[in-house]
Amino acid sequence: MVAAAKADNRLDPAERKAILERLEIAGLSSAERDIVLADFDRPATAEALAKGVKDPLLAARIYAAAAAAAGERCPAEQAFLADLARALRLDAPAVAAIERQLSA
């Protein structure tokens, strides 16, 4: 989420708020939430975020959280999300379904 929001080299207050809100509803453990919050200062690459993710449901949740946090996307944020989807091995129909759910 943080990496997607900071793809344009800034994290504005609306993006920070969206990230914090998504963390509240994502059902992450305390340890998982701490990892995400640490990324405020050092966001990871798409490849690093996807490393070791084998569960398709987890991959979809990671993409959804990043996409939701990005909010209104600039080209750099859109490119990051495309890289993240590839790294997570999410196909175009899966990404489209996630995007539809986020816009509902």
N, C-alpha and C positions, 0 to 999 in steps of 0.2 A: 504494500500500500504506500509506504513512505517513498520507496524508490519510484513508483509511478508518479506520485504527486510531485516529486522533486526532479523529474526528468527535464523540466524546463529551468533547472538550477535555482529554484526557489520553492518554498513551502509557505503559502499564504495562510492567513488565519482561517479562512473557510475550509481549506484542504486539511489543516491540522484538526479542526473541529470534526470534519467528516471522518477522519481516521479514528479519532477517539470514540466517536459514536459507533462506528463499525466494530471496534474492539469490544465495546460493551455488549453488542448483540451477537457477536460471532461465536460465543461459547468457548473461547480460548481458555486454557489453563493459565494460572498466574505466571508460570515460567514462559509460556508461549507469548503472553502479552508483554512481558518484560523484554523479550527478544525484539518484538516489533517496536516497542518504545525506544529501544537502544538505537534503532535504525533512523530515528529522527536526526541524529548527528552523523550517521554514516550509512546511507542506503546501499543495499547490495545490488549487484547486477541481476538481470533476469536469470542468467544461468546459475548464479549462486542461490537465488531463491528457489529454483526448481531442483537443485541438486538433492538427490535422495528421495524425491517425492515419487512414490510408486502407486499410491492410491488415487484413482481417478477422481473420487469425490473430494479428496483433499486438494488435488490440483485445481478442481473447479472452484473450491472455496477460496483458495489463494488468489486465483485470477479475479473472482468476484470482488474480493476485498480490495484488491489493487484498483480495479476499474471503478468501484464506488468511491474510493478515496480520491481518485484523479479528478472527479467532478467534470466540469466543462474542460475539455481536453485541447491542449495546443498540439501541434504536429509532433513535438518531441515526446509528449506523454502518450500520444497514440502509437508512436513507433515503439516506445518501451512496452506498451501492452501487447503489441503484436509479437515482439521478441519474447515476452513472458509466456504468451500462449504457445509459441513454438517450443520454448524450453520445457514447458509443462506437458507437451505432447497433446494439447487440446486441438481438436480439429475445428474447421470453420463452423459446422453446425452446432458444436458445443459452445463455442464462443458466442455465436449469434443467440443461442438460447439463454445464456447468462446475461448478455446485454439486454435482451427483451425483458427478462425478469427485473433487471435493475431499473429499466425505464418505466415499469408498470406502476 
